[in-house]
């Protein structure tokens, strides 16, 4: 698929997917979402890629779903077309880690896309919001669900009921983002973080994703059992032997994803 609304660059085992629809502030229309899904699917299948980054421009990560494209749709259109259902699955279900590098606005579907990633690093100019209430609708791809798990009921209600934006400082304080960095250093820091992830054993990386994500789906007791069993299973890997031997021998581990 030729991409017109995203730019994909792969270097040093990191696939950077840049949303690139500047005139519409990276609004997520059908084409952009299809391209994004295709890019993530290809990165998943590409053995050279060990970590992905989804980012936008300095002004905007994404200003949400494309309101102009949605405005005339009927209930039957969105329900039968499963708007933002299957098309977002590649991001949501990715096995490889995805970091959202957010600068500027991450609103509506943009905030939800960032939350679908494994974690968010944001610039100090970032603004997060679920302003769908101002359009006579509600969030539809996680703004009432994932956001509540990130920031708690009170702030999730506040943001969804009023449509107000949360700045970077509040987003970090509330647990929505993992770190805030100066806007000019966003990609440098994010690529550095991605490089650290890329050098780990990919078996352990997938196990971490599975285990952390399981914590959202189950009870604490079940989650702890799941984690323990996954931990036990790591002892079947060469990378566990290598990682622990390297520690004992005071050298850097050479993981082989086996
Ligand atoms: N869609 C389409 N175009 C957009 C847009 C959007 N979301 N956001 C901005 N644009 C366009 C503007 O129309 C404008 O186009 P021109 O007039 O130049 O042609 C251009 O981008 C620049 O925008 P502004 O002139 O407004 O720029 P400002 O810097 O003044 O303001 C802003 C920036 C981000 C504060 C403002 O543009 C804004 O408030 N944008 C809308 C934000 C918003 O309401 N986002 C939520 C969208 S609704 C579903 C699942 C999910 C969803 C829906 C359904 N299902 C499962 C069924 C998700 C819904 C949403 O995300």
Boltz pocket constraint, residues with backbone or C-beta under 6 A from the ligand:
constraints:
  - pocket:
      binder: B
      contacts: [[A, 22], [A, 23], [A, 24], [A, 25], [A, 27], [A, 28], [A, 63], [A, 64], [A, 65], [A, 66], [A, 67], [A, 68], [A, 69], [A, 78], [A, 83], [A, 84], [A, 85], [A, 105], [A, 107], [A, 108], [A, 109], [A, 110], [A, 131], [A, 132], [A, 135], [A, 138], [A, 139], [A, 140], [A, 141]]
      max_distance: 6.0
